[in-house]
Amino acid sequence: MKLRSLLGMLLCLALSPVWAEDDDDELKPWQELEASLPAFPKAEDLLPFVVSAATSNRFLVDARSLSVDGDGVVRYVLVVETAGGARNVTFEGMRCETRERRLYASGRADASWSLSRNRRWEPIRDAVANRHYAALFSEYFCPIGVQVRNAAEALTALRRGVHPLNERIGN
């Protein structure tokens, strides 16, 4: 009896228009939106985030630059400061769906941008080098692999030091 009920439910779901494939969505390849360069970051807008105890670098995201766009890309300005005083500023994007990142531009000392020549999306790996991308992905922008809904949600996670979904599952 239980098997028959289960099969009946599955048949109803299979025939339901809610489960019908939307040919338009299935046929459209992903299309990246044109990214506009943000204003250069100001110190008062930088939010620090923890990467690992194994690094002496400081990692910060510019709150004013953070966006979650219709193409599924979280865009942000990343600032990395070394213990020796060097500072690296980049404008980047992250795709939660594919676990990839892309560099759009690098900051110059005169607070201008230099566009990246590399337009490829690169995989995000959880390795010692460049661990900050994995931290942004798993702990702030793509908790449990799901993209944040909007910039406010990502900013809240950065300010709290963890996304609420990660707190619930103990990450």
C-alpha positions in Angstrom: 0.0 0.0 0.0 2.8 2.4 0.9 4.6 1.7 -2.4 1.5 2.3 -4.4 0.9 5.7 -2.7 4.5 6.7 -3.3 4.3 5.7 -6.9 1.0 7.7 -7.2 2.6 10.8 -5.7 5.6 10.5 -8.0 3.4 10.2 -11.1 1.4 13.3 -10.0 4.6 15.3 -9.6 5.9 14.1 -12.9 2.7 15.3 -14.7 2.4 18.5 -12.7 3.0 21.7 -14.7 5.2 23.0 -11.8 7.7 20.3 -12.7 7.5 20.8 -16.4 10.7 22.0 -18.0 10.9 25.6 -19.1 12.4 25.4 -22.5 13.4 29.0 -22.5 15.4 28.6 -19.2 17.0 25.4 -20.3 18.2 26.7 -23.7 19.7 29.9 -22.6 23.4 29.8 -21.8 24.7 31.7 -18.9 25.4 35.3 -19.8 27.6 37.5 -17.7 26.5 41.1 -17.1 28.9 43.9 -17.9 30.6 44.9 -14.6 31.1 48.6 -13.9 34.2 49.6 -12.0 33.3 50.8 -8.5 34.7 53.8 -6.7 38.1 53.2 -5.2 37.6 51.9 -1.6 37.8 54.2 1.4 39.2 53.0 4.8 35.9 53.6 6.6 34.1 51.2 4.3 36.4 48.2 4.6 35.2 45.2 6.5 37.8 42.7 7.7 37.2 39.0 7.5 39.1 36.0 9.0 40.9 33.7 6.6 43.1 31.6 8.9 45.4 31.9 11.8 48.2 30.8 9.5 48.6 34.2 7.8 49.6 37.6 9.1 47.9 39.3 6.2 44.7 41.3 6.7 41.8 40.7 4.4 39.1 43.3 3.8 36.0 43.7 1.6 34.8 47.2 0.6 31.2 47.3 1.8 30.2 50.0 -0.8 31.4 47.9 -3.7 29.6 44.6 -2.7 26.7 43.6 -5.1 24.8 40.5 -6.0 23.7 40.8 -9.6 21.1 39.2 -11.8 23.7 37.1 -13.5 24.5 35.2 -10.3 27.8 37.0 -9.6 28.8 38.4 -6.3 31.0 41.4 -7.1 33.3 43.1 -4.5 36.5 45.0 -4.0 39.1 43.0 -2.0 41.9 44.6 -0.1 44.8 42.5 1.2 47.3 44.2 3.5 50.6 42.4 4.4 52.4 42.7 7.7 55.1 44.6 5.9 52.7 47.3 4.7 52.1 46.3 1.1 48.5 46.7 -0.1 46.8 44.9 -2.9 43.4 46.2 -4.1 41.3 44.2 -6.7 37.8 44.3 -8.1 36.5 40.7 -8.4 33.5 38.5 -9.0 32.5 35.1 -7.6 30.0 32.6 -9.0 28.6 30.4 -6.3 26.9 28.1 -8.8 30.2 27.0 -10.4 32.6 27.8 -7.5 34.7 30.2 -9.6 36.1 33.7 -9.3 37.2 36.3 -11.7 39.5 39.3 -11.5 38.1 42.4 -13.3 40.6 45.0 -12.3 43.6 45.8 -10.0 44.0 49.0 -8.1 46.8 51.4 -8.7 48.6 53.6 -6.1 46.9 56.7 -7.6 43.4 55.2 -6.7 42.6 54.3 -10.3 41.8 50.9 -11.8 43.8 48.8 -14.3 41.6 46.4 -16.2 42.6 42.7 -16.1 43.7 41.2 -19.4 42.6 37.7 -18.2 38.9 37.4 -18.6 38.6 33.8 -17.6 36.8 32.4 -14.6 39.2 30.4 -12.3 38.2 27.6 -9.9 38.2 28.4 -6.2 40.3 25.9 -4.3 40.6 25.5 -0.6 44.4 25.6 -0.4 46.9 27.4 1.8 47.8 29.9 -0.9 44.9 32.2 -1.8 42.7 30.7 1.0 40.9 34.0 1.2 38.8 33.1 -1.9 37.7 29.8 -0.3 36.9 31.7 2.9 34.7 34.3 1.1 33.0 31.5 -0.8 32.2 29.1 2.0 31.8 31.4 5.0 30.3 34.6 3.6 29.1 34.7 0.0 28.1 31.1 -0.8 27.2 29.4 2.5 26.6 25.6 2.0 27.2 26.3 -1.7 24.2 28.7 -2.1 24.6 32.3 -3.2 23.5 35.0 -0.8 20.3 36.7 -1.9 21.6 40.3 -1.8 24.4 42.5 -0.7 22.8 43.2 2.7 22.9 39.4 3.5 26.6 39.2 2.5 27.4 42.4 4.5 25.7 41.0 7.6 27.7 37.8 7.3 31.0 39.8 7.0 30.1 41.9 10.0 29.1 38.9 12.1 32.2 36.9 11.0 30.1 34.0 9.8 27.0 33.4 7.7 24.0 32.3 9.8 23.6 29.1 7.7 27.1 28.1 8.6 26.4 28.7 12.3 23.4 26.4 12.2 25.4 23.5 10.7 28.4 24.2 12.9 30.9 25.4 10.3 
